[in-house]
Amino acid sequence: MADSDVKLRPVKCPSCGGSIEFPIGRNRATCNFCGNEVLVDEAGWLGQMDEFEMKMKNAECALENKEWDHALRLFESCRDINETDARCFRGIIESRTRKLTAGFDRETESIYRCYINRVGPQGDPEFAESYKGYLRKVADNDAATAKANARQNIEYFERVIESKKERIQDQEKSIQEIKAKPSDETAEKKYGTAKAGFALSTVMLFLAPVITVGLIVLAFVLLIRSFAGTVYLGGIIASFTGALIFAGITRFVWKHYRNSIQTIKRRRVAKLQEDHVNDEREKSKAQQTSSRTSDIEQTSKDIEELKQAIVQQNEYLAIDRTLRLAYFEKMHFDAAGISNSIEIDPAIQRFIELERNINKSLKPGYKMLTKVNPSRS
């Protein structure tokens, strides 16, 4: 542990009264003013640090024995006791990554920042290089995963496109079925029959009385002429008989005419009701057709977007692997606070911006390319 990293506890020298700073965990120091060696034997002075050093040794032993979870708990406990000791953070990193050999754990990047803040720029160059090598392996794995994700995205988009095409076909078929549904015409036909019956009754009601009156007039004319010596007895009888018959017909027609009026009223009401039902049905058909048409238009737009997404995924696959790898290296180095001069290619930068927008409305099944989900082994 470097002197600059330990906590100091001031004590007055019993000989000269000068101030002596004891590093925590040590109970013996020499006064810089009079050279007197001072020994502190105060209860609890070494207790906490004894516990710290004991846990640190146990943690390091557990790390060597590859007891990763146990080592991690011990190093975290040591950090809680003395968070200025860089060994705690290094031990946590090595425990989480199984000495920099296991899968990526994003939390180690922030822990490494804490580590380098305590060891300083000079630090442990060997461990720093090892951690950089670990991040490069992580970046290499991320680049390979992103490439696999792009291929899976293309397959996913193609499946969705086929599904959406089937949806369009179903909607078009549904529209045809909706349009093919006929309107009700039963009441309309019955109303037409009633109007024809009413017209016929009206004509008959006009003709029957006229014929009856005509026959009665004819009978009287024949009767008057019979007084002049001309005998029209048969004609008179026939005329009166016809008049009586048409009088009966007139009565019958009048009755039928009244029934026709009632029938035409009822059937007109039924026709109006049927017309209302047909109007509502047509409105419903128009709404359903409009809804399905809108869905077809939206689905067609989705298909075009998916086709464009496939083009973009293929563009990503066409980018040189070293450029994709450089992006992930820079991302991890920056997160860990490791200085670097890696530059991001404009083509990769375009995908970063693209996926920022995608991420706002991320569709189920889509896998990010420029931000690979971390996992632990």
JOWOSUL-V734478 format. One line per field, one symbol per residue. ss: DSSP state (H for helix, E for strand, C for the rest). psi: psi as a letter, one per 30 degrees, with the letter a starting at -180 (. if undefined). Layout:
# JOWOSUL-V734478
ss->???
psi->???
This chain:
# JOWOSUL-V734478
ss->CCHHHCCEEEEECCCCCCEEEEECCCCEEECCCCCCEEECCCCCCCHHHHHHHHHHHHHHHHHHCCCHHHHHHHHHHHHHHCCCCHHHHHHHHHHHHCCCCCCCCCHHHHHHHHHHHHHCCCCCHHHHHHHHHHHHHHHHHHHHHHHHHHHHHHHHHHHHHHHHHHHHHHHHHHHHHHHHCCCCCHHHHHHHHHHHHHHHHHHHHHHHHHHHHHHHHHHHHHHHHHCCCCCCHHHHHHHHHHHHHHHHHHHHHHHHHHHHHHHHHHHHHHHHHHHHHHHHHHHHHHHHHHHHHHHHHHHHHHHHHHHHHHHHHHHHHHCCHHHHHHHHHHHHHHHHCCCCCCCCCHHHHHHHHHHHHHHHCCCCCCCCCCCCCCCCC
psi->kkefflkkjkkkkfefglkkjkkkfkgklkkfefgkkkkkhkkfefeeeeeeeeeeeeeeeeeeghieeeeeeeeeeeeeejgfjfeeeeeeeeeeghhhfllkjfffeeeeeeeffeflfebjeeeeeeeeeeeeeeeeeeeeeeeeeeeeeeeeeeeeeeeeeeeeeeeeeeeeeeffkllkgeeeeeeeeeeeeeeeeeeefeeeeeeeeeeeeeeeeeeefffgfkjheeeeeeeeeeeeefeeeeeeeeeeeeeeeeeeeefeeeeeeeeeeeeeeeeeeeeeeeeeeeeeeeeeeeeeeeeeeeeeeeeeffkkeeeeeeeeeeeeeeefgkklgkkkkeeeeeeeeefeeefehkkkfkkkegikkllk.
